[in-house]
Amino acid sequence: MQLVLATANPDKVGEIEAIFAEVGVPGLELLARPRSVPDVEETGATLLANARLKALALSRATGLGALADDTGLEVDALGGKPGVHSARFAGIGATYAQNVEKLLADLISVGALSRGARSARFTTVAFALLPDGTELHTVGMVEGTLAMEPAGEGGFGYDSVFVPDEADGRTFAEMTSQEKHAISHRGRAMRALARLLGSP
């Protein structure tokens, strides 16, 4: 079975491929998103809706099954923001650094000046649209807090400021890929989806 990846983000592609390789799904081949397929406008109100939109668009464009995901960072001090707008929090086309800068500035502006006031969680919805039209989705979540300033050179997105509760005080960006995948939102969602795809 072939599934085309809906994301063209090389950071996400690398993580997804590594996680699926770790689980091992016999007979499954993940294909790169064709460059000819334009970006999908993420107009859904939820992570699941956006993941489904992306999978449907890639399936229609390629005639193949598709694998998509959407991730949101929910910050309690910001009323759940940035949520579904995490990737474009600082505006359309914003860089990782610009999104992190806005996040930290917003936390200061609401008086969240200590780690204890910066509880947050990452959630990923992984979605597969199979060639026969079957839809599968899984959810992965990790609780944590937000650091006062970025730390670490690895990862991407908000990894440099997210400190998972289940680790030793390091940000995701300070961990190895294997350490991050073991407890991350995307790792959990993609492992669960891979197991579904590999089940009889």
N, C-alpha and C positions, 0 to 999 in steps of 0.2 A: 504494500500500500504506500502511495506517495501522498505527502501533505506538503503544500507550499507554505512557507512562513509568511505571515502577513507583515511582520516588521522588517524594515530595512535598516534598523539601527544596529550597527555592527556589535555594539556592546551587548545588546539583548540577544542577538543571534548567537554570540559566543556562549552566553550563559545557558540558553535553551539547548544548544547542541551538546554542551558538556553534561547537563543534567539528564538528558535523554540517553546519552552514551553510558552514564553511570547506571541507570535503571536497566537499559537494554530492552528494546522492543523488537522481537524477531519479525522480519519482513517489512519493517517501517523505514521509509526513506524520507528525510526532511530535505526539501528543495528550497533554494534561495528565492526570494521574491524577485520576479523579473523587473528589470529597471524600467521597462515600458509601462508598468502599472503605476498610476499616480497615487499620491498620498490620499488616504481615506479621511474624509472629514468626520471627526469624532463628535457627533451631535447628540449622543446618548446621554441620558441623565444618570446612568449608573455605569460602573465598571463592566458589568455583564453586557449591558446594551452596546457599549463601545467595542468590546471584544467580539461580539457577534457581528456587528456592522463590518468590522475589518475582515473577519473570516468570510462572510458572504461576498464581500466585494472582491476578494482575491480568488474565491472559488469561481465566481462568474467570469472574471477576467481570464482565468487560466483553464477552466474546465476540469480542475483538479480539486481534491479535498484541500482544506486549509487549516492552519494552526495559528491562532492569534491569542493575544493576551492584552490586558489593560491593568495598570497599576496605579494606586492612589496612596498618597501620604495624608493621613488624617491627624491633625494637631488639635488637641483638646482646647488649648488656650486660644486658638483661632476659630473655635466653633466648628471644627471638622475640616477646615480648609487646609491645604489646597484641594484635597479630594480628587474628583475626576479631572480637575484642571491642573494636576501636579506637573505635567510635562510642559505646560505653557503658562505657569503661574506668573512669570514676569513678562508675559506677552508672547504672541506668536513668533516662533523662531528664536526664543530665548535660549541662551546657553545654560549648561548645568550650573556654572558659576553665578550667572545672573539670577537663576531661580533660588539658589542657596542664599545669595545676598539679600534678596527680597524676603525670604522666609525668616532669616535672622533679624532683619530690620523690623518686620511685623511683630515678632516676638518681643522685641524691646519696646515697641510702641504700645503693647498691651500690658506691659509690666511683668512679663514672664522672664525674670532676671536670674533665676536659679534652675538647675537641672530638675529639681523637684516640681517645678511649675511648667515643665516642658514635656509632659507625657504625650506620646504619639504612637501611631501604629501604621505599618505598611500592609496593604492588602493587594493581592494579585488574583485576578480571575483568568484562568487559562481555558481556552475554548477551542474545540476541534469540530470542524464540519467535515464529516467523512464523505467519500465519493458517492455513497448510496443515500446521502441526505441526512443521515443520523447526526444529531447534535449532542456533544458531550461537553460538560464544563466542570471545573473544580475550582476551589478557593483556597488560597494560602494566606496566612496572616502571621505577623510577628509584632509583639508589643515592644516598646522601647521608650527612650527619651532623646531629646535633641541636645547636642553639645553646644557650648557657648561659642565655639568657633570651629571651623573645619579642621580635620585631622586625618592624615593618611593619603596615600597616593593611588590606591587601588579603587576598584569599583567605578560607579558612575552615578549620575543623578544626584540624589540627596545622601548618598552613602557616606560622604565625608562628615556629615553631622548627625547621622542616626546611630545611636548606641543601643543595640538590642539588649533586653533584660536578661536573656538567657546566656549571655557571654560574660566576658571578664572586664567590661568597662571600655573596650575598644570600639571604635566606629566600624561599620562595615568596610570602609575604605582602608582600615588598618589590618584587615584580615586577609588571609589567603583566599583564593577563589573557593577552595574546598571547604574552608571554615565557614565562609559566607553561605554557600549553597546548602550546607547542612541544616541551617536554621532560618534561612531567609524566606520571605513571602513567596518569591518566584520559585525558589527551590521546592517549597512544599506544594505549591499549586502544580508545577510541572511534573514532579515525581508522581503525584496522585493521578494526573492525567495520563502519564506514560503507563502507569499500572493498569488504568482502565483500558487503554488501547492495546495492551499486551495480554489482557484477560481473554479467555475463550468466549 
